[in-house]
Amino acid sequence: KSGTTWEKEEILEDASGKRYFISIKFPVCDNKGTIHGLCAMITEITARKKTEDELRTSKERLSRAESISRSGHWEFDLNSKKVLASEGTRRIYGLPEGDWTIPEIQKIPLPEYRPLLDRALTDLISGCCAYNVEFKIKRPDTGDIVDIHSVAEYDKQKNIVFGIVQDVTERKRLEET
């Protein structure tokens, strides 16, 4: 195949038993499809592999913490109108993985809470008041009604709202009884 390379990652161990990760790359052929000899590039990638492992562990712990606490985090990019929703937020809201927009997410709360949520967001962005609201949603996947508590802050420089949500349905039911 024209202009392709072959790559493989390996683990090497020195005489003392210390392990190193390396990446081996070499061209299979040039852009014309001709092999001109063997030339390899070997790169020591131990630090990268360690960082990747730490990131994977951190993501697993965050997911576990969100599951246990019935919480999640979210981000509204007010410039692009895109929403970043953590695994915990998607679980609470009943959302599959994928891309979401602010208008799509704003349809999930029950209609009677829309004015409260719109006012809270406007007040947060204007610097008037903190965003700390309780409301109900109807999950799109099951139709279940869920009580939500959400707190957020606004980053004026990035024009991003970052918040957390928590499913407080059980707490609300206990309070009612």
ChimeraX attribute file (.defattr): number of C-alpha atoms within 10 A of each C-alpha:
attribute: neighborCount
match mode: 1-to-1
recipient: residues
	/A:1	11
	/A:2	13
	/A:3	13
	/A:4	13
	/A:5	13
	/A:6	11
	/A:7	14
	/A:8	10
	/A:9	14
	/A:10	11
	/A:11	12
	/A:12	12
	/A:13	10
	/A:14	8
	/A:15	6
	/A:16	6
	/A:17	8
	/A:18	8
	/A:19	12
	/A:20	15
	/A:21	17
	/A:22	18
	/A:23	15
	/A:24	14
	/A:25	16
	/A:26	16
	/A:27	19
	/A:28	20
	/A:29	18
	/A:30	14
	/A:31	12
	/A:32	9
	/A:33	12
	/A:34	12
	/A:35	13
	/A:36	10
	/A:37	10
	/A:38	9
	/A:39	10
	/A:40	13
	/A:41	10
	/A:42	14
	/A:43	12
	/A:44	16
	/A:45	16
	/A:46	15
	/A:47	11
	/A:48	12
	/A:49	14
	/A:50	12
	/A:51	12
	/A:52	12
	/A:53	12
	/A:54	12
	/A:55	12
	/A:56	12
	/A:57	12
	/A:58	12
	/A:59	13
	/A:60	12
	/A:61	12
	/A:62	16
	/A:63	17
	/A:64	14
	/A:65	14
	/A:66	21
	/A:67	16
	/A:68	10
	/A:69	13
	/A:70	17
	/A:71	24
	/A:72	25
	/A:73	20
	/A:74	20
	/A:75	19
	/A:76	21
	/A:77	18
	/A:78	14
	/A:79	9
	/A:80	11
	/A:81	13
	/A:82	18
	/A:83	22
	/A:84	18
	/A:85	23
	/A:86	19
	/A:87	22
	/A:88	27
	/A:89	22
	/A:90	18
	/A:91	19
	/A:92	22
	/A:93	26
	/A:94	18
	/A:95	17
	/A:96	12
	/A:97	11
	/A:98	9
	/A:99	9
	/A:100	16
	/A:101	15
	/A:102	16
	/A:103	11
	/A:104	11
	/A:105	15
	/A:106	14
	/A:107	13
	/A:108	16
	/A:109	20
	/A:110	15
	/A:111	13
	/A:112	10
	/A:113	14
	/A:114	15
	/A:115	10
	/A:116	14
	/A:117	19
	/A:118	12
	/A:119	13
	/A:120	19
	/A:121	21
	/A:122	14
	/A:123	14
	/A:124	18
	/A:125	19
	/A:126	11
	/A:127	13
	/A:128	10
	/A:129	13
	/A:130	15
	/A:131	21
	/A:132	17
	/A:133	16
	/A:134	16
	/A:135	17
	/A:136	19
	/A:137	21
	/A:138	18
	/A:139	18
	/A:140	14
	/A:141	10
	/A:142	9
	/A:143	10
	/A:144	12
	/A:145	15
	/A:146	20
	/A:147	20
	/A:148	20
	/A:149	16
	/A:150	20
	/A:151	15
	/A:152	19
	/A:153	18
	/A:154	20
	/A:155	11
	/A:156	11
	/A:157	6
	/A:158	10
	/A:159	14
	/A:160	20
	/A:161	20
	/A:162	17
	/A:163	18
	/A:164	19
	/A:165	23
	/A:166	21
	/A:167	23
	/A:168	19
	/A:169	16
	/A:170	11
	/A:171	10
	/A:172	13
	/A:173	10
	/A:174	8
	/A:175	8
	/A:176	7
	/A:177	5
